[in-house]
Amino acid sequence: MDRYNEAMAKLDEDKSTRAIVPDGGTVIPCHTQEVNMDPIKLPSLPDLPDLPSTGLPEEEHRKETKLIKIVARFSSLVGLTNKGHVLKMGELYRKDPTWTWQYVSESAGWPDTRS
């Protein structure tokens, strides 16, 4: 994370790459950066419940559960499995090797967006 913060500070030092809305504008211009960091292996998935009402064929239910999509936010990840589970991992800014995936369900505080 230190390398990321250093790269962001360097972009902010240069007015041409600062993340601000130009005078009279409404859009923040985007700029690319390269941060050379070693990849981090994600932790294993926790034990997950069977989700029988997803509409998947039985053949798919028998397959190994694995992440198929990951969304990265500033300090967290959200993952979707091939069987419909949604997981989250937060506080990625910490230099703590105990990161774990947490299963997200409606009963665990996932916001209900059905209206």
C-alpha positions, 0 to 999 in steps of 0.5 A: 500500500505504501507504493500505491500511496507514493504513486498517488502523491506523485500524481497529485504533485503535478497539477496536470495529473491531479484528481480535481475537476478543472475550472468550469468542468464537471468531469475529473480527468483520468490518468494512468499509473504503474505501481510495481507490486508483487501479486498477493494470493487470495485466501481460500473460500470459507465453507459456504451454504448450498444455494438450491434456488439459484436455478443452476443445473445439478451438474453445476452444483456438483462442481467445485465452488470458485470465484468467477468475478471480483470487484475491487474497491479502495479498501475491500474486495467483493467476490461472486462464486460460480454458484451465486455466493457473494463474499467480501473481504475488507480492510485491505489497507492493513498489513495483516496476513489474516484477511479472510472472505466473509459470506454475505447474505441478506440476514448478515446485513446485505442491503435489500435493494428490492423495492 
